[in-house]
């Protein structure tokens, strides 16, 4: 069963900042599309496989079961809630 994905406001802002950095600061809108596209694809993959990535093995995240993965040079943190069938992207 597919999980519902919820991107928290900070995650949305971070994605906008990544796009802005590549587009404006580096002057490379093609890279911005590629990097943001890869991040979004990896996040969307969590719908089908929310537990594929490890729990971050550092407190306080470990006890809260916060998971993480890297997309390019960016670390994505999330929590998969099995009872709600929801993945929260931080």
C-alpha positions, 0 to 999 in steps of 0.5 A: 500500500502506498504511503502518503507523503507530507513535505513539512514547510521547512523541507519545501523551503529547503527545496526552493533554496536549493533550486535558487542556489543552482539557478541564481548563485551558480547560474545553472538552471539545468542543474537546478532541474536535475538536482531538484528532480532527483531529490523529488524522485527519491522522496516519491520513492518513499511512497512504496518503500518508506523503510528502505533507508536507515534510522539516523543513529544519533540521538535525539533522532534515533529514538524518534525513528528519523530516517535519512538518505542522501540525494546528490550532496543533500541529506533528506530527513524523514519519518515513516509512520506505519500506523498513519501510512504517512511519510513526513519529510523534514 
